[in-house]
């Protein structure tokens, strides 16, 4: 249970972000949501607060920190969810795309955790969770995501060492309905004669599958989980021959 825990979720307007906000609220947490506005926010109740913030701008993050500090005085959970996708072969992307990918995938989680560390340190059992797509570890058209998410995966371990005793973990989500699911992947899965050859669990993931893990990592039940990188992919990543980051 997350009774009266204060949670900040970035990327809250996404499928996974919204599903996790609902799960945290159900478990008794108070949630501050940052990200693209979603009309479903209006139905989340009094314990949900939407805060408009550019998480790639450190000045905006400092303003967010000041708001949380004045209103709550503590932060128990920081969850960042990758809410933008950058697809394209090396010959197709330009400098602006490269810079934007770096800012949203890597810079934002680093700046958020750096600036909110002091508030997290006031919690009796703080948890930092970074959610990012496991497709980033595949070749083909996701090389920008691969570069920056591999760096974020390494940052999980670096932050664990420097933020102690704050727990820092990463969640690597696979093919998830309503969250970054490319049309070609959905069609490929639908047409597969033996679906277990693509995903051993024989189904696409749901946003709730990821939200369940986000909830566990925020809960006291996971208090000895630290520096973990956990796939939520039905076995897709670990069995797909195109994977390029299995050392993690």
C-alpha positions in Angstrom: 0.0 0.0 0.0 1.1 3.5 -0.7 -1.0 5.3 1.9 -0.3 9.0 1.9 2.9 8.6 -0.2 3.7 11.6 -2.4 4.4 10.5 -6.0 5.6 12.5 -9.0 4.9 10.9 -12.4 6.3 12.4 -15.5 4.8 11.3 -18.8 1.5 11.0 -17.0 -0.5 11.6 -20.1 0.7 8.4 -21.8 -0.9 5.0 -21.5 1.6 3.7 -19.0 1.7 7.0 -17.1 -2.1 7.3 -16.7 -2.4 3.6 -15.8 0.3 4.0 -13.1 -1.3 7.2 -11.7 -4.6 5.3 -11.3 -2.9 2.4 -9.6 -0.9 4.7 -7.2 -4.1 6.6 -6.4 -5.9 3.3 -5.7 -3.2 2.3 -3.4 -3.6 5.5 -1.4 -0.9 7.8 -2.8 -1.1 11.5 -3.7 0.0 12.0 -7.2 1.5 15.0 -9.0 1.4 14.4 -12.7 3.6 16.1 -15.3 3.2 15.6 -19.1 0.8 16.2 -21.9 -2.7 16.9 -20.7 -5.2 14.1 -20.8 -8.9 14.8 -20.3 -9.1 11.7 -18.1 -7.2 13.7 -15.4 -10.5 15.3 -14.5 -11.8 12.0 -13.2 -8.9 11.1 -11.0 -10.1 12.8 -7.9 -8.7 15.2 -5.3 -5.5 13.2 -4.7 -4.3 13.9 -8.2 -2.7 17.2 -9.2 -1.6 18.1 -12.7 1.4 20.4 -12.9 2.6 21.9 -16.2 6.3 21.6 -16.5 9.0 21.3 -19.2 11.1 18.5 -17.7 13.9 19.3 -20.1 14.3 22.8 -18.6 16.1 22.9 -15.3 14.5 26.2 -14.3 11.1 24.6 -14.7 12.2 21.6 -12.6 13.4 23.9 -9.8 9.9 25.5 -9.8 8.3 22.0 -9.6 10.6 21.2 -6.7 9.7 24.4 -4.9 6.0 23.6 -5.4 6.3 20.1 -4.0 8.5 21.4 -1.1 6.0 24.0 -0.1 2.9 21.8 -0.4 4.2 18.4 0.8 7.7 18.9 2.2 8.7 15.5 1.0 8.7 13.3 -2.1 8.5 9.5 -1.7 8.3 8.3 -5.3 9.8 9.8 -8.5 8.7 7.9 -11.7 9.7 9.1 -15.1 8.1 7.6 -18.2 9.5 7.9 -21.6 6.7 9.8 -23.4 8.2 10.6 -26.8 9.5 8.3 -29.5 12.3 8.9 -32.0 12.4 6.5 -34.9 14.5 6.9 -38.0 17.6 5.4 -39.6 21.0 7.2 -39.2 20.6 8.7 -42.7 17.2 10.1 -41.9 17.6 12.1 -38.6 18.9 15.6 -38.3 20.6 17.5 -35.5 17.4 18.8 -34.0 16.0 15.3 -33.7 19.2 14.1 -32.1 19.2 16.9 -29.6 15.5 16.4 -28.8 16.0 12.7 -28.2 18.8 13.4 -25.9 16.8 16.0 -23.9 13.7 13.9 -23.5 15.1 10.4 -23.0 18.2 11.1 -21.0 18.6 14.7 -19.8 15.1 15.0 -18.2 15.4 11.9 -15.9 18.9 13.0 -14.8 17.9 16.6 -14.1 14.7 15.5 -12.3 16.5 13.0 -10.0 19.4 15.5 -9.4 17.0 18.3 -8.4 14.5 16.2 -6.4 17.1 14.2 -4.5 16.9 16.4 -1.4 13.1 15.9 -1.2 13.4 12.2 -1.8 16.0 12.0 1.0 13.3 13.1 3.5 11.2 10.0 2.8 11.6 7.0 5.0 11.7 4.7 1.9 12.2 6.7 -1.3 12.0 5.1 -4.7 13.1 6.4 -8.1 11.9 4.5 -11.2 12.8 5.1 -14.8 10.4 3.6 -17.4 11.7 3.3 -21.0 11.0 1.1 -24.0 12.8 -2.1 -24.5 12.6 -1.6 -28.2 15.4 0.9 -27.6 17.7 -2.1 -27.3 16.9 -3.3 -30.7 18.5 -2.4 -34.0 16.6 -1.2 -37.1 15.0 2.2 -36.7 15.5 2.9 -33.0 19.2 3.6 -32.8 18.7 7.0 -31.2 16.6 5.5 -28.5 19.2 2.7 -28.1 22.0 5.2 -27.6 20.2 7.3 -25.0 18.4 4.5 -23.2 21.5 2.5 -22.8 23.0 5.6 -21.1 19.9 5.8 -18.9 20.3 2.2 -18.0 23.8 2.9 -16.9 22.6 6.0 -15.0 20.4 3.7 -12.9 23.5 2.1 -11.5 25.4 5.4 -11.2 22.5 7.0 -9.3 22.1 4.0 -7.0 25.7 4.5 -5.8 25.4 8.3 -5.4 21.8 8.6 -4.1 22.0 6.0 -1.3 19.8 5.1 0.5 17.3 6.2 -2.1 16.4 3.2 -4.3 16.8 3.6 -8.1 15.4 1.0 -10.5 14.6 0.8 -14.2 11.6 -0.7 -16.0 12.0 -1.7 -19.6 8.6 -2.1 -21.2 8.1 -4.2 -24.3 5.3 -4.2 -26.9 2.5 -2.5 -25.0 -0.9 -1.7 -26.3 -1.7 2.1 -26.3 1.9 3.0 -25.6 4.5 3.4 -28.4 3.2 0.3 -30.2 4.2 0.7 -33.8 1.5 -0.3 -36.3 3.9 -2.7 -38.0 4.6 -4.5 -34.8 0.9 -4.8 -33.9 0.2 -6.1 -37.4 3.2 -8.5 -37.3 2.0 -10.0 -34.0 -1.6 -10.3 -35.3 -0.5 -12.2 -38.4 2.0 -14.5 -36.6 1.0 -18.1 -36.9 2.9 -19.0 -33.8 2.7 -16.0 -31.5 5.1 -17.6 -29.0 7.9 -17.2 -31.5 7.5 -13.4 -31.3 6.4 -13.1 -27.6 6.7 -16.2 -25.4 3.7 -15.0 -23.3 1.7 -15.1 -26.6 0.1 -11.7 -26.1 0.9 -8.0 -26.3 1.4 -6.2 -23.0 -1.0 -3.8 -21.4 -0.3 -0.5 -19.6 -1.6 -2.1 -16.5 1.2 -4.8 -16.7 3.8 -2.0 -16.4 1.8 -0.1 -13.8 1.7 -3.2 -11.6 5.5 -3.3 -11.6 5.8 0.5 -11.0 3.5 0.0 -8.0 5.6 -2.9 -6.7 8.8 -0.9 -7.0 7.2 2.0 -5.1 5.9 -0.3 -2.3 7.6 -1.4 0.8 7.5 -5.0 -0.6 10.4 -4.1 -2.9 12.5 -2.3 -0.3 15.6 -4.5 -1.1 15.3 -3.9 -4.8 17.9 -1.5 -5.9 19.8 -0.9 -9.2 17.6 -3.4 -11.0 16.7 -3.2 -14.7 13.5 -5.2 -15.1 11.9 -6.1 -18.5 8.1 -6.2 -18.7 8.0 -7.7 -22.2 6.5 -11.2 -22.0 9.9 -12.6 -22.8 10.3 -10.7 -26.1 13.5 -8.9 -25.3 15.4 -11.9 -23.9 14.4 -14.2 -26.8 14.6 -11.8 -29.7 17.7 -12.3 -31.7 18.0 -8.6 -32.6 18.6 -7.6 -29.0 21.8 -5.6 -28.5 21.9 -4.9 -24.8 21.7 -8.3 -23.0 24.6 -7.4 -20.7 22.0 -5.4 -18.8 
